[in-house]
Amino acid sequence: MTDADAAPICPLCDRPIPRDVPQSLHHLIPKLKGGKGGPTVLLHHICHREIHAALTEAELARDYATIKALRSHPRLARFISWVQKRPPGFSSRVPGKQRKR
């Protein structure tokens, strides 16, 4: 495998993202909050879903617009600790939304 063939690394959980694993782009500032043309990061789909299950769009725009900030959120920190013990291709349903409305 060459460097060009190497799987990208998920910046949230630091695990490789294999080509055959669901993946998605996350807008660091939500599109609905002015981030339509802003920076995006490639994440495992499970990691992306957990971000949106834990935080509202307003919280993401206001307080969690960087990977460092996302990793500091208590629920996401617990999720990262848990998912890092799983293989890169691990996929699971994300629990229902538990954020405050």
MOPAC internal coordinates of N, CA, C and O (Angstrom, degrees):
PM7 1SCF
backbone

  N    0.0000 0     0.00 0     0.00 0    0    0    0
  C    1.4592 1     0.00 0     0.00 0    1    0    0
  C    1.5308 1   108.87 1     0.00 0    2    1    0
  O    1.2310 1   120.17 1   -49.03 1    3    2    1
  N    1.3004 1   117.28 1   130.97 1    3    2    1
  C    1.4593 1   121.54 1   178.40 1    5    3    2
  C    1.5159 1   109.47 1   -90.96 1    6    5    3
  O    1.2310 1   120.61 1   -10.53 1    7    6    5
  N    1.3276 1   116.43 1   169.47 1    7    6    5
  C    1.4587 1   120.29 1   177.97 1    9    7    6
  C    1.5242 1   111.38 1   -58.22 1   10    9    7
  O    1.2310 1   120.70 1   144.50 1   11   10    9
  N    1.3438 1   116.27 1   -35.50 1   11   10    9
  C    1.4607 1   120.36 1  -179.65 1   13   11   10
  C    1.5254 1   111.18 1   -66.93 1   14   13   11
  O    1.2310 1   120.34 1   152.80 1   15   14   13
  N    1.3464 1   116.95 1   -27.20 1   15   14   13
  C    1.4518 1   121.19 1  -179.97 1   17   15   14
  C    1.5308 1   112.45 1   -88.62 1   18   17   15
  O    1.2310 1   120.38 1   170.02 1   19   18   17
  N    1.3167 1   116.88 1    -9.98 1   19   18   17
  C    1.4594 1   120.56 1  -176.68 1   21   19   18
  C    1.5274 1   110.21 1   -62.45 1   22   21   19
  O    1.2310 1   121.41 1   -38.85 1   23   22   21
  N    1.3203 1   114.91 1   141.15 1   23   22   21
  C    1.4629 1   119.44 1   179.08 1   25   23   22
  C    1.5202 1   109.62 1   -68.61 1   26   25   23
  O    1.2310 1   120.26 1   -39.42 1   27   26   25
  N    1.3344 1   117.11 1   140.58 1   27   26   25
  C    1.4723 1   119.07 1   175.48 1   29   27   26
  C    1.5294 1   109.18 1   -64.95 1   30   29   27
  O    1.2310 1   120.69 1   -20.80 1   31   30   29
  N    1.3127 1   116.29 1   159.20 1   31   30   29
  C    1.4604 1   122.32 1   179.49 1   33   31   30
  C    1.5265 1   108.93 1  -102.84 1   34   33   31
  O    1.2310 1   120.85 1   -48.29 1   35   34   33
  N    1.3090 1   115.99 1   131.71 1   35   34   33
  C    1.4668 1   121.06 1   176.78 1   37   35   34
  C    1.5321 1   107.78 1   -70.31 1   38   37   35
  O    1.2310 1   119.29 1   -59.15 1   39   38   37
  N    1.3249 1   118.96 1   120.85 1   39   38   37
  C    1.4602 1   120.08 1  -177.79 1   41   39   38
  C    1.5326 1   113.51 1   -69.53 1   42   41   39
  O    1.2310 1   119.97 1   161.88 1   43   42   41
  N    1.3245 1   117.67 1   -18.12 1   43   42   41
  C    1.4598 1   119.00 1   179.47 1   45   43   42
  C    1.5315 1   110.76 1   -79.51 1   46   45   43
  O    1.2310 1   120.13 1   128.88 1   47   46   45
  N    1.3386 1   117.36 1   -51.12 1   47   46   45
  C    1.4717 1   120.12 1  -174.47 1   49   47   46
  C    1.5259 1   113.52 1  -104.16 1   50   49   47
  O    1.2310 1   119.85 1   173.69 1   51   50   49
  N    1.3206 1   117.89 1    -6.31 1   51   50   49
  C    1.4726 1   123.00 1   179.55 1   53   51   50
  C    1.5304 1   114.03 1    64.13 1   54   53   51
  O    1.2310 1   119.88 1  -157.84 1   55   54   53
  N    1.3273 1   117.83 1    22.16 1   55   54   53
  C    1.4700 1   120.89 1   175.43 1   57   55   54
  C    1.5208 1   108.70 1  -102.70 1   58   57   55
  O    1.2310 1   119.93 1   -28.26 1   59   58   57
  N    1.3454 1   117.75 1   151.74 1   59   58   57
  C    1.4752 1   119.93 1   175.38 1   61   59   58
  C    1.5308 1   110.42 1   -62.44 1   62   61   59
  O    1.2310 1   121.00 1   -28.37 1   63   62   61
  N    1.3298 1   115.69 1   151.63 1   63   62   61
  C    1.4624 1   121.65 1   176.18 1   65   63   62
  C    1.5331 1   107.14 1  -110.50 1   66   65   63
  O    1.2310 1   119.56 1   -84.52 1   67   66   65
  N    1.3320 1   118.45 1    95.48 1   67   66   65
  C    1.4629 1   120.02 1   178.44 1   69   67   66
  C    1.5224 1   111.44 1   -60.57 1   70   69   67
  O    1.2310 1   120.83 1   -28.58 1   71   70   69
  N    1.3344 1   116.02 1   151.42 1   71   70   69
  C    1.4739 1   120.44 1  -177.80 1   73   71   70
  C    1.5177 1   113.07 1   -58.22 1   74   73   71
  O    1.2310 1   120.16 1   146.04 1   75   74   73
  N    1.3370 1   117.30 1   -33.96 1   75   74   73
  C    1.4613 1   120.54 1  -174.55 1   77   75   74
  C    1.5330 1   113.34 1   -89.04 1   78   77   75
  O    1.2310 1   119.96 1  -171.50 1   79   78   77
  N    1.3199 1   117.68 1     8.50 1   79   78   77
  C    1.4653 1   122.53 1  -179.74 1   81   79   78
  C    1.5292 1   108.94 1  -101.27 1   82   81   79
  O    1.2310 1   119.90 1   -41.30 1   83   82   81
  N    1.3446 1   117.79 1   138.70 1   83   82   81
  C    1.4723 1   118.58 1   177.44 1   85   83   82
  C    1.5288 1   111.17 1   -55.91 1   86   85   83
  O    1.2310 1   121.52 1   -47.16 1   87   86   85
  N    1.3111 1   114.70 1   132.84 1   87   86   85
  C    1.4613 1   121.63 1  -178.96 1   89   87   86
  C    1.5163 1   108.93 1  -140.61 1   90   89   87
  O    1.2310 1   120.59 1   -20.52 1   91   90   89
  N    1.3134 1   116.48 1   159.48 1   91   90   89
  C    1.4639 1   119.27 1   179.64 1   93   91   90
  C    1.5191 1   110.67 1  -155.06 1   94   93   91
  O    1.2310 1   121.68 1   -21.83 1   95   94   93
  N    1.3309 1   114.39 1   158.17 1   95   94   93
  C    1.4611 1   121.07 1   177.27 1   97   95   94
  C    1.5217 1   108.96 1   -89.87 1   98   97   95
  O    1.2310 1   121.19 1   -46.16 1   99   98   97
  N    1.3121 1   115.34 1   133.84 1   99   98   97
  C    1.4663 1   121.12 1   177.55 1  101   99   98
  C    1.5232 1   108.32 1  -110.78 1  102  101   99
  O    1.2310 1   120.71 1   -54.68 1  103  102  101
  N    1.3174 1   116.24 1   125.32 1  103  102  101
  C    1.4650 1   120.89 1   173.66 1  105  103  102
  C    1.5231 1   107.34 1   -78.43 1  106  105  103
  O    1.2310 1   120.25 1   -59.46 1  107  106  105
  N    1.3239 1   117.12 1   120.54 1  107  106  105
  C    1.4649 1   120.05 1  -178.37 1  109  107  106
  C    1.5261 1   111.00 1   -61.16 1  110  109  107
  O    1.2310 1   120.49 1   145.17 1  111  110  109
  N    1.3195 1   116.67 1   -34.83 1  111  110  109
  C    1.4734 1   121.36 1   170.07 1  113  111  110
  C    1.5325 1   104.72 1  -111.31 1  114  113  111
  O    1.2310 1   119.73 1   -59.08 1  115  114  113
  N    1.3275 1   118.13 1   120.92 1  115  114  113
  C    1.4656 1   119.85 1  -177.08 1  117  115  114
  C    1.5213 1   112.66 1   -53.16 1  118  117  115
  O    1.2310 1   121.33 1   -37.27 1  119  118  117
  N    1.3324 1   115.05 1   142.73 1  119  118  117
  C    1.4599 1   120.40 1  -179.55 1  121  119  118
  C    1.5223 1   111.60 1   -55.60 1  122  121  119
  O    1.2310 1   120.42 1   140.40 1  123  122  121
  N    1.3204 1   116.81 1   -39.60 1  123  122  121
  C    1.4655 1   120.23 1  -179.04 1  125  123  122
  C    1.5206 1   113.00 1   -71.15 1  126  125  123
  O    1.2310 1   120.26 1   168.87 1  127  126  125
  N    1.3146 1   117.11 1   -11.13 1  127  126  125
  C    1.4639 1   121.75 1   179.91 1  129  127  126
  C    1.5295 1   111.52 1  -112.80 1  130  129  127
  O    1.2310 1   120.35 1  -155.95 1  131  130  129
  N    1.3296 1   116.93 1    24.05 1  131  130  129
  C    1.4534 1   121.44 1   174.73 1  133  131  130
  C    1.5157 1   115.80 1    98.77 1  134  133  131
  O    1.2310 1   119.80 1  -172.32 1  135  134  133
  N    1.3196 1   117.99 1     7.68 1  135  134  133
  C    1.4581 1   120.19 1  -176.72 1  137  135  134
  C    1.5129 1   115.49 1   -99.48 1  138  137  135
  O    1.2310 1   119.86 1  -161.72 1  139  138  137
  N    1.3363 1   117.86 1    18.28 1  139  138  137
  C    1.4662 1   120.76 1  -175.17 1  141  139  138
  C    1.5178 1   112.76 1   -54.09 1  142  141  139
  O    1.2310 1   119.24 1   136.84 1  143  142  141
  N    1.2996 1   119.06 1   -43.16 1  143  142  141
  C    1.4609 1   121.61 1  -179.87 1  145  143  142
  C    1.5198 1   112.23 1  -101.37 1  146  145  143
  O    1.2310 1   120.49 1  -170.50 1  147  146  145
  N    1.3250 1   116.68 1     9.50 1  147  146  145
  C    1.4553 1   121.19 1  -174.97 1  149  147  146
  C    1.5173 1   114.14 1   -81.02 1  150  149  147
  O    1.2310 1   121.09 1     4.13 1  151  150  149
  N    1.3238 1   115.53 1  -175.87 1  151  150  149
  C    1.4598 1   120.66 1  -176.61 1  153  151  150
  C    1.5282 1   112.66 1   -68.06 1  154  153  151
  O    1.2310 1   121.51 1   -34.52 1  155  154  153
  N    1.3365 1   114.71 1   145.48 1  155  154  153
  C    1.4597 1   121.53 1   176.43 1  157  155  154
  C    1.5261 1   108.76 1  -127.11 1  158  157  155
  O    1.2310 1   121.13 1   -20.64 1  159  158  157
  N    1.3365 1   115.45 1   159.36 1  159  158  157
  C    1.4602 1   121.51 1   175.10 1  161  159  158
  C    1.5218 1   108.04 1  -132.22 1  162  161  159
  O    1.2310 1   120.89 1   -35.07 1  163  162  161
  N    1.3369 1   115.91 1   144.93 1  163  162  161
  C    1.4526 1   121.68 1   177.34 1  165  163  162
  C    1.5224 1   108.57 1   -86.21 1  166  165  163
  O    1.2310 1   120.66 1   -53.62 1  167  166  165
  N    1.3411 1   116.35 1   126.38 1  167  166  165
  C    1.4611 1   122.49 1  -177.77 1  169  167  166
  C    1.5222 1   110.21 1  -128.82 1  170  169  167
  O    1.2310 1   120.80 1   -20.75 1  171  170  169
  N    1.3423 1   116.08 1   159.25 1  171  170  169
  C    1.4585 1   119.15 1   164.75 1  173  171  170
  C    1.5256 1   106.02 1   -58.82 1  174  173  171
  O    1.2310 1   120.24 1   -33.71 1  175  174  173
  N    1.3130 1   117.14 1   146.29 1  175  174  173
  C    1.4587 1   120.03 1   178.86 1  177  175  174
  C    1.5318 1   110.43 1   -61.14 1  178  177  175
  O    1.2310 1   119.98 1   141.30 1  179  178  177
  N    1.3265 1   117.64 1   -38.70 1  179  178  177
  C    1.4694 1   121.30 1   179.66 1  181  179  178
  C    1.5397 1   110.44 1   -62.03 1  182  181  179
  O    1.2310 1   120.19 1   141.87 1  183  182  181
  N    1.3325 1   117.25 1   -38.13 1  183  182  181
  C    1.4663 1   121.00 1   178.70 1  185  183  182
  C    1.5314 1   110.28 1   -68.25 1  186  185  183
  O    1.2310 1   120.83 1   137.45 1  187  186  185
  N    1.3300 1   116.01 1   -42.55 1  187  186  185
  C    1.4640 1   120.74 1   179.32 1  189  187  186
  C    1.5271 1   110.53 1   -62.61 1  190  189  187
  O    1.2310 1   120.50 1   136.38 1  191  190  189
  N    1.3240 1   116.66 1   -43.62 1  191  190  189
  C    1.4642 1   120.10 1   179.87 1  193  191  190
  C    1.5255 1   111.61 1   -63.72 1  194  193  191
  O    1.2310 1   120.52 1   142.30 1  195  194  193
  N    1.3145 1   116.60 1   -37.70 1  195  194  193
  C    1.4697 1   119.86 1   179.69 1  197  195  194
  C    1.5262 1   110.84 1   -65.18 1  198  197  195
  O    1.2310 1   120.20 1   140.64 1  199  198  197
  N    1.3291 1   117.22 1   -39.36 1  199  198  197
  C    1.4690 1   120.71 1   177.42 1  201  199  198
  C    1.5298 1   109.77 1   -57.00 1  202  201  199
  O    1.2310 1   120.72 1   131.17 1  203  202  201
  N    1.3356 1   116.23 1   -48.83 1  203  202  201
  C    1.4637 1   119.74 1  -176.17 1  205  203  202
  C    1.5287 1   112.34 1   -75.81 1  206  205  203
  O    1.2310 1   119.72 1   159.50 1  207  206  205
  N    1.3291 1   118.14 1   -20.50 1  207  206  205
  C    1.4625 1   120.71 1   174.30 1  209  207  206
  C    1.5289 1   110.33 1   -75.94 1  210  209  207
  O    1.2310 1   120.59 1   151.13 1  211  210  209
  N    1.3268 1   116.47 1   -28.87 1  211  210  209
  C    1.4641 1   120.82 1  -175.54 1  213  211  210
  C    1.5251 1   113.67 1   -89.77 1  214  213  211
  O    1.2310 1   120.09 1   150.50 1  215  214  213
  N    1.3266 1   117.43 1   -29.50 1  215  214  213
  C    1.4660 1   120.50 1  -169.93 1  217  215  214
  C    1.5268 1   112.21 1  -130.62 1  218  217  215
  O    1.2310 1   121.16 1   -33.41 1  219  218  217
  N    1.3200 1   115.38 1   146.59 1  219  218  217
  C    1.4620 1   120.40 1   174.04 1  221  219  218
  C    1.5273 1   108.76 1   -80.62 1  222  221  219
  O    1.2310 1   120.92 1   -14.71 1  223  222  221
  N    1.3142 1   115.84 1   165.29 1  223  222  221
  C    1.4685 1   120.22 1   177.53 1  225  223  222
  C    1.5348 1   110.41 1   -61.38 1  226  225  223
  O    1.2310 1   120.73 1   141.09 1  227  226  225
  N    1.3350 1   116.21 1   -38.91 1  227  226  225
  C    1.4667 1   119.62 1   179.35 1  229  227  226
  C    1.5281 1   110.82 1   -64.10 1  230  229  227
  O    1.2310 1   120.11 1   137.17 1  231  230  229
  N    1.3425 1   117.39 1   -42.83 1  231  230  229
  C    1.4698 1   120.74 1   178.30 1  233  231  230
  C    1.5238 1   110.72 1   -63.35 1  234  233  231
  O    1.2310 1   120.99 1   138.19 1  235  234  233
  N    1.3321 1   115.72 1   -41.81 1  235  234  233
  C    1.4668 1   119.17 1   178.46 1  237  235  234
  C    1.5223 1   110.69 1   -59.75 1  238  237  235
  O    1.2310 1   120.33 1   132.69 1  239  238  237
  N    1.3168 1   116.98 1   -47.31 1  239  238  237
  C    1.4676 1   120.90 1  -177.99 1  241  239  238
  C    1.5244 1   111.80 1   -66.55 1  242  241  239
  O    1.2310 1   120.51 1   139.07 1  243  242  241
  N    1.3296 1   116.63 1   -40.93 1  243  242  241
  C    1.4565 1   121.65 1  -173.55 1  245  243  242
  C    1.5284 1   112.98 1   -79.56 1  246  245  243
  O    1.2310 1   120.23 1   133.39 1  247  246  245
  N    1.3328 1   117.17 1   -46.61 1  247  246  245
  C    1.4650 1   119.90 1  -168.75 1  249  247  246
  C    1.5235 1   116.21 1  -122.31 1  250  249  247
  O    1.2310 1   119.71 1   167.17 1  251  250  249
  N    1.3326 1   118.16 1   -12.83 1  251  250  249
  C    1.4639 1   119.87 1  -171.56 1  253  251  250
  C    1.5299 1   112.42 1  -131.60 1  254  253  251
  O    1.2310 1   120.42 1  -133.06 1  255  254  253
  N    1.3214 1   116.80 1    46.94 1  255  254  253
  C    1.4608 1   121.54 1  -176.37 1  257  255  254
  C    1.5351 1   113.08 1   -91.80 1  258  257  255
  O    1.2310 1   120.30 1  -167.91 1  259  258  257
  N    1.3325 1   117.04 1    12.09 1  259  258  257
  C    1.4710 1   120.58 1   175.52 1  261  259  258
  C    1.5294 1   108.20 1  -133.25 1  262  261  259
  O    1.2310 1   120.85 1   -21.10 1  263  262  261
  N    1.3211 1   115.98 1   158.90 1  263  262  261
  C    1.4640 1   120.25 1   176.38 1  265  263  262
  C    1.5240 1   109.80 1   -63.01 1  266  265  263
  O    1.2310 1   120.04 1   139.34 1  267  266  265
  N    1.3133 1   117.52 1   -40.66 1  267  266  265
  C    1.4728 1   120.98 1   179.55 1  269  267  266
  C    1.5284 1   110.33 1   -58.11 1  270  269  267
  O    1.2310 1   120.36 1   134.77 1  271  270  269
  N    1.3212 1   116.91 1   -45.23 1  271  270  269
  C    1.4631 1   120.83 1   179.45 1  273  271  270
  C    1.5256 1   110.79 1   -65.33 1  274  273  271
  O    1.2310 1   120.13 1   136.68 1  275  274  273
  N    1.3285 1   117.36 1   -43.32 1  275  274  273
  C    1.4613 1   120.57 1   178.12 1  277  275  274
  C    1.5240 1   111.03 1   -58.61 1  278  277  275
  O    1.2310 1   120.68 1   136.98 1  279  278  277
  N    1.3251 1   116.31 1   -43.02 1  279  278  277
  C    1.4636 1   120.54 1  -178.43 1  281  279  278
  C    1.5265 1   112.09 1   -67.34 1  282  281  279
  O    1.2310 1   120.07 1   160.34 1  283  282  281
  N    1.3284 1   117.48 1   -19.66 1  283  282  281
  C    1.4684 1   120.94 1  -179.26 1  285  283  282
  C    1.5333 1   112.58 1   -85.77 1  286  285  283
  O    1.2310 1   119.95 1   166.50 1  287  286  285
  N    1.3348 1   117.70 1   -13.50 1  287  286  285
  C    1.4616 1   120.66 1  -179.42 1  289  287  286
  C    1.5366 1   108.64 1   -66.94 1  290  289  287
  O    1.2310 1   119.44 1   -48.19 1  291  290  289
  N    1.3431 1   118.67 1   131.81 1  291  290  289
  C    1.4665 1   120.96 1  -175.06 1  293  291  290
  C    1.5297 1   114.96 1   -54.62 1  294  293  291
  O    1.2310 1   119.82 1   133.45 1  295  294  293
  N    1.3333 1   117.95 1   -46.55 1  295  294  293
  C    1.4720 1   119.36 1  -179.67 1  297  295  294
  C    1.5222 1   110.67 1   -65.94 1  298  297  295
  O    1.2310 1   120.51 1   137.72 1  299  298  297
  N    1.3277 1   116.63 1   -42.28 1  299  298  297
  C    1.4644 1   119.21 1  -179.49 1  301  299  298
  C    1.5272 1   111.22 1   -68.34 1  302  301  299
  O    1.2310 1   120.14 1   144.38 1  303  302  301
  N    1.3335 1   117.35 1   -35.62 1  303  302  301
  C    1.4708 1   120.16 1   177.49 1  305  303  302
  C    1.5285 1   110.24 1   -61.98 1  306  305  303
  O    1.2310 1   120.03 1   138.13 1  307  306  305
  N    1.3309 1   117.54 1   -41.87 1  307  306  305
  C    1.4729 1   121.05 1   176.95 1  309  307  306
  C    1.5269 1   110.47 1   -64.69 1  310  309  307
  O    1.2310 1   120.55 1   136.99 1  311  310  309
  N    1.3383 1   116.55 1   -43.01 1  311  310  309
  C    1.4585 1   121.04 1   178.71 1  313  311  310
  C    1.5273 1   110.59 1   -60.67 1  314  313  311
  O    1.2310 1   120.34 1   133.64 1  315  314  313
  N    1.3354 1   116.96 1   -46.36 1  315  314  313
  C    1.4684 1   121.12 1  -179.05 1  317  315  314
  C    1.5259 1   110.30 1   -60.19 1  318  317  315
  O    1.2310 1   120.41 1   134.70 1  319  318  317
  N    1.3154 1   116.83 1   -45.30 1  319  318  317
  C    1.4578 1   121.16 1   178.72 1  321  319  318
  C    1.5305 1   110.59 1   -58.84 1  322  321  319
  O    1.2310 1   120.46 1   139.95 1  323  322  321
  N    1.3141 1   116.73 1   -40.05 1  323  322  321
  C    1.4644 1   122.32 1  -179.73 1  325  323  322
  C    1.5255 1   111.16 1   -71.06 1  326  325  323
  O    1.2310 1   120.16 1   130.32 1  327  326  325
  N    1.3341 1   117.29 1   -49.68 1  327  326  325
  C    1.4680 1   120.70 1  -172.59 1  329  327  326
  C    1.5354 1   112.04 1   -72.38 1  330  329  327
  O    1.2310 1   119.79 1   155.14 1  331  330  329
  N    1.3238 1   118.01 1   -24.86 1  331  330  329
  C    1.4657 1   120.24 1   179.26 1  333  331  330
  C    1.5276 1   111.57 1   -64.90 1  334  333  331
  O    1.2310 1   120.16 1   160.99 1  335  334  333
  N    1.3166 1   117.30 1   -19.01 1  335  334  333
  C    1.4659 1   121.39 1   178.47 1  337  335  334
  C    1.5260 1   111.33 1   -85.32 1  338  337  335
  O    1.2310 1   119.94 1   175.36 1  339  338  337
  N    1.3255 1   117.72 1    -4.64 1  339  338  337
  C    1.4652 1   122.80 1  -179.89 1  341  339  338
  C    1.5250 1   109.75 1   -96.98 1  342  341  339
  O    1.2310 1   120.43 1   -23.85 1  343  342  341
  N    1.3440 1   116.78 1   156.15 1  343  342  341
  C    1.4656 1   119.42 1   176.75 1  345  343  342
  C    1.5334 1   111.01 1   -65.96 1  346  345  343
  O    1.2310 1   120.13 1   -22.15 1  347  346  345
  N    1.3364 1   117.36 1   157.85 1  347  346  345
  C    1.4776 1   120.46 1  -177.56 1  349  347  346
  C    1.5212 1   113.89 1   -56.14 1  350  349  347
  O    1.2310 1   119.52 1   150.58 1  351  350  349
  N    1.3089 1   118.53 1   -29.42 1  351  350  349
  C    1.4587 1   121.06 1  -178.41 1  353  351  350
  C    1.5158 1   114.07 1   -89.13 1  354  353  351
  O    1.2310 1   120.11 1  -174.75 1  355  354  353
  N    1.3328 1   117.39 1     5.25 1  355  354  353
  C    1.4665 1   121.13 1  -177.58 1  357  355  354
  C    1.5169 1   110.81 1   -61.86 1  358  357  355
  O    1.2310 1   121.32 1   -42.20 1  359  358  357
  N    1.3216 1   115.07 1   137.80 1  359  358  357
  C    1.4544 1   120.92 1   176.53 1  361  359  358
  C    1.5174 1   108.03 1  -139.61 1  362  361  359
  O    1.2310 1   120.15 1   -34.88 1  363  362  361
  N    1.2923 1   117.31 1   145.12 1  363  362  361
  C    1.4544 1   122.31 1  -178.18 1  365  363  362
  C    1.5153 1   108.11 1  -157.12 1  366  365  363
  O    1.2310 1   121.51 1   -20.84 1  367  366  365
  N    1.3055 1   114.72 1   159.16 1  367  366  365
  C    1.4613 1   118.13 1   173.42 1  369  367  366
  C    1.5147 1   108.68 1   -70.54 1  370  369  367
  O    1.2310 1   120.76 1   -39.60 1  371  370  369
  N    1.2929 1   116.15 1   140.40 1  371  370  369
  C    1.4559 1   121.66 1   176.36 1  373  371  370
  C    1.5211 1   106.63 1   -87.39 1  374  373  371
  O    1.2310 1   119.99 1   -47.04 1  375  374  373
  N    1.3388 1   117.62 1   132.96 1  375  374  373
  C    1.4646 1   118.89 1   179.06 1  377  375  374
  C    1.5216 1   111.04 1   -55.61 1  378  377  375
  O    1.2310 1   120.96 1   -23.24 1  379  378  377
  N    1.3153 1   115.78 1   156.76 1  379  378  377
  C    1.4585 1   120.85 1  -179.71 1  381  379  378
  C    1.5079 1   113.24 1   -54.34 1  382  381  379
  O    1.2310 1   121.21 1   -17.16 1  383  382  381
  N    1.2839 1   115.29 1   162.84 1  383  382  381
  C    1.4544 1   120.28 1  -177.97 1  385  383  382
  C    1.5244 1   109.98 1   -58.60 1  386  385  383
  O    1.2310 1   120.80 1   -51.71 1  387  386  385
  N    1.3291 1   116.07 1   128.29 1  387  386  385
  C    1.4544 1   120.86 1  -179.75 1  389  387  386
  C    1.5178 1   110.29 1  -120.50 1  390  389  387
  O    1.2310 1   120.72 1  -165.09 1  391  390  389
  N    1.3198 1   116.22 1    14.91 1  391  390  389
  C    1.4669 1   118.69 1  -178.26 1  393  391  390
  C    1.5178 1   109.45 1   -85.90 1  394  393  391
  O    1.2310 1   121.66 1   -21.10 1  395  394  393
  N    1.3239 1   114.43 1   158.90 1  395  394  393
  C    1.4646 1   120.76 1   176.85 1  397  395  394
  C    1.5184 1   108.50 1   -77.31 1  398  397  395
  O    1.2310 1   120.60 1   -39.92 1  399  398  397
  N    1.2825 1   116.47 1   140.08 1  399  398  397
  C    1.4827 1   121.18 1   178.66 1  401  399  398
  C    1.4973 1   109.99 1   -94.67 1  402  401  399
  O    1.2310 1   120.10 1   180.00 1  403  402  401

